[in-house]
């Protein structure tokens, strides 16, 4: 049994089953944040820009890059039978998109469709192994004992 505390009181507009389903997908949102921070920003703790408008531009650039990679992942997943985009490696997909963009810079316009066409082959490479189902119920963490226990040093103390 799930219990949620919410201010959405209209049961017709916000059915409890839908809220429970959305709550179970919260982990995917957390993974998206991690992908932006670690995959796109190379684990940098801060943004490089100093001015507010440049910070805004840097954030929009990161979101645009994230959505570009996610869009390519959707296209790759559509070529695989039974796979969803979140079952593909974000970091490997991002690396492929970056490589493709670098390649397209010097490519002639007639060669671009040929370069983009190998999405099927890349999709096979970036597949992740299946995730196991997890459940982390809320529990009270066991506190360690306040005082250390005396340990015997030798047989004479027995």
PLY file of the C-alpha trace (Angstrom):
ply
format ascii 1.0
element vertex 158
property float x
property float y
property float z
element edge 157
property int vertex1
property int vertex2
end_header
0.00 0.00 0.00
1.34 3.39 -1.02
0.48 6.56 0.88
1.18 9.98 -0.55
0.80 13.39 0.98
-0.27 15.82 -1.73
-2.18 19.04 -2.19
-3.86 17.69 -5.36
-7.25 16.88 -3.84
-9.37 16.52 -6.99
-9.54 12.72 -7.39
-11.16 12.99 -10.84
-8.41 15.20 -12.20
-5.54 13.45 -10.36
-6.37 9.75 -9.88
-4.37 8.05 -7.16
-3.17 5.28 -9.50
-1.67 7.82 -11.91
0.09 9.64 -9.08
1.53 6.33 -7.85
2.73 5.49 -11.38
4.35 8.90 -11.76
6.02 8.56 -8.38
7.56 5.26 -9.42
9.16 7.01 -12.41
10.88 9.60 -10.23
14.12 7.66 -10.50
14.26 8.30 -14.25
14.12 12.04 -13.52
17.02 11.71 -11.08
18.99 9.81 -13.70
18.32 12.62 -16.18
19.81 15.16 -13.75
22.83 12.91 -13.25
23.30 12.55 -17.02
23.36 16.32 -17.45
25.76 16.86 -14.56
28.13 13.95 -15.16
27.73 13.14 -18.84
27.52 16.61 -20.32
29.37 18.71 -17.76
32.20 16.22 -17.08
31.52 16.22 -13.32
32.32 19.93 -13.01
30.77 21.26 -9.83
30.22 24.78 -11.09
29.37 26.56 -14.29
32.20 28.42 -15.99
30.33 31.64 -16.73
30.41 34.64 -14.40
27.62 36.84 -15.74
23.96 35.86 -15.19
23.07 35.99 -18.90
26.04 33.76 -19.74
25.11 31.29 -16.96
21.63 31.18 -18.47
23.12 30.57 -21.91
25.35 27.79 -20.54
22.37 26.09 -18.88
20.28 26.33 -22.04
23.19 24.90 -24.02
23.42 21.92 -21.64
19.66 21.33 -21.89
19.77 21.60 -25.68
22.64 19.11 -25.86
20.81 16.76 -23.47
17.66 16.87 -25.60
19.65 16.33 -28.80
21.24 13.19 -27.34
17.88 11.99 -25.99
16.28 12.54 -29.42
18.98 10.41 -31.05
18.44 7.77 -28.37
14.73 7.68 -29.25
15.63 7.15 -32.90
18.13 4.43 -31.96
15.64 2.67 -29.66
13.04 2.65 -32.43
15.39 0.47 -34.50
15.68 -2.09 -31.68
12.80 -4.44 -31.02
11.57 -4.29 -27.43
13.92 -1.54 -26.23
13.06 1.85 -24.76
15.34 4.90 -24.95
16.16 4.68 -21.24
17.61 1.20 -21.88
20.45 2.72 -23.91
23.66 4.15 -22.46
23.47 7.94 -22.29
27.24 8.47 -22.10
27.95 6.22 -25.08
25.11 7.80 -27.06
26.42 11.28 -26.23
29.92 10.27 -27.35
28.46 8.97 -30.62
26.50 12.19 -31.21
29.64 14.28 -30.51
31.65 12.16 -32.95
28.91 12.46 -35.54
28.79 16.25 -35.17
32.58 16.48 -35.58
32.38 14.25 -38.67
29.52 16.24 -40.20
31.49 19.47 -39.94
33.84 18.48 -42.76
31.45 16.24 -44.71
29.91 17.19 -48.01
26.11 17.60 -47.95
25.61 14.52 -50.12
27.47 12.32 -47.63
25.48 13.36 -44.52
22.62 10.81 -44.97
25.20 8.03 -45.31
26.90 9.09 -42.06
23.65 9.33 -40.13
22.35 6.04 -41.53
24.44 3.80 -39.26
22.10 4.48 -36.32
21.14 0.77 -36.32
24.72 -0.36 -35.77
25.30 2.22 -33.04
22.05 1.24 -31.31
23.34 -2.32 -30.91
26.52 -1.00 -29.28
24.88 1.31 -26.71
22.34 -1.19 -25.32
22.45 -1.56 -21.54
21.92 -4.83 -19.68
18.49 -5.12 -18.05
17.99 -3.41 -14.70
16.80 -5.45 -11.79
13.64 -4.32 -10.03
14.47 -2.45 -6.83
12.59 -1.45 -3.77
13.97 0.74 -1.02
11.38 1.02 1.73
11.88 3.72 4.32
13.34 2.32 7.52
15.04 3.64 10.62
18.77 3.27 10.26
20.38 1.22 13.00
22.69 3.40 15.05
26.14 2.12 15.97
26.85 1.35 19.62
27.97 4.48 21.48
30.90 2.82 23.26
33.38 0.41 21.71
33.44 -3.12 23.05
36.57 -4.36 24.81
38.51 -6.91 22.84
40.60 -9.66 24.41
44.31 -9.12 23.87
45.57 -12.58 24.81
44.51 -15.84 26.42
45.41 -14.65 29.97
42.52 -12.15 29.94
39.92 -14.88 29.39
0 1
1 2
2 3
3 4
4 5
5 6
6 7
7 8
8 9
9 10
10 11
11 12
12 13
13 14
14 15
15 16
16 17
17 18
18 19
19 20
20 21
21 22
22 23
23 24
24 25
25 26
26 27
27 28
28 29
29 30
30 31
31 32
32 33
33 34
34 35
35 36
36 37
37 38
38 39
39 40
40 41
41 42
42 43
43 44
44 45
45 46
46 47
47 48
48 49
49 50
50 51
51 52
52 53
53 54
54 55
55 56
56 57
57 58
58 59
59 60
60 61
61 62
62 63
63 64
64 65
65 66
66 67
67 68
68 69
69 70
70 71
71 72
72 73
73 74
74 75
75 76
76 77
77 78
78 79
79 80
80 81
81 82
82 83
83 84
84 85
85 86
86 87
87 88
88 89
89 90
90 91
91 92
92 93
93 94
94 95
95 96
96 97
97 98
98 99
99 100
100 101
101 102
102 103
103 104
104 105
105 106
106 107
107 108
108 109
109 110
110 111
111 112
112 113
113 114
114 115
115 116
116 117
117 118
118 119
119 120
120 121
121 122
122 123
123 124
124 125
125 126
126 127
127 128
128 129
129 130
130 131
131 132
132 133
133 134
134 135
135 136
136 137
137 138
138 139
139 140
140 141
141 142
142 143
143 144
144 145
145 146
146 147
147 148
148 149
149 150
150 151
151 152
152 153
153 154
154 155
155 156
156 157
